[in-house]
Amino acid sequence: MQVLKILSTIWKSGAEMSMLPSGEIEMKNHKVVPPEIMKAAEQVFPQIEEWFKSWANAKPIDITIQKILHQYCGWTKNESIINWLNNDVKSTELFHDWTVVLAKNGWMDIYEDYRQFENDESKKMAQEIYERAVAFAKKGA
């Protein structure tokens, strides 16, 4: 089972799994995770840990895109992102177009880390998406 598929199932079940500043993986509310998913997670824990560590030094742009994608896929719920995307149709369309560019680069599976399919065009789009998110947040503050 793919790492992102396991993580998405964990998140969708209502548990939270994240990396602490110490580098340790923390899981909150683990009792809501189906036992078969916990077993699958244990079997690929080194890959899960590697995935979290790969985000440790991510830029705010990349974190924002990740949060949008996780919301878009239904893996996590983020009210700020929901509010923004529901009120900024251009950003929603731009995010969709960003996924199309990744698909043209070979990203065909939402459970595969999209970062390996990025190119200059998708990075430029991600920058614009991020700028729109920041502008929306500032406007609402």
Secondary structure, DSSP 8 states (H G I E B T S, - for coil): --HHHHHHHHHHTT-EEEE-TTS-EEEESGGGS-HHHHHHHHHTHHHHHHHHHHTTT--HHHHHHHHHHHHHTTSS--HHHHHHHHH-HHHHHHHHHHHHHHHHTT---TTS-GGGG--HHHHHHHHHHHHHHHHHHHHH-
